[in-house]
């Protein structure tokens, strides 16, 4: 499998206009992930949270801190790389799915 066909499949799946747009989306994901890894520990240190010993509540706290941070950074990098609309649409879908977890249907 060559890279061209893989990028082409991503373009179709994500309904993007060009392969360049696919590359920009992938760069956005990469920058967001790197930034979270880079700033995660200083934030946990500032809040005096020691993740070394693990534990259920520390994992929950980690998820509550890092996941929203990731989403915000994704939108920020998406804006910087001109892909805000793509990521905003994805964010809205994610928020709808999360909302359904807390809303009971009659």
Secondary structure, DSSP 8 states (H G I E B T S, - for coil): --HHHHHHHHHHHHT-S-HHHHHHHHHHHHHHHHHHHHHHHHHHHHTT---TT--HHHHHHHHHHHHHHHHHHHHHHHHHTT-HHHHHHHHHHHHHHHHHHH----
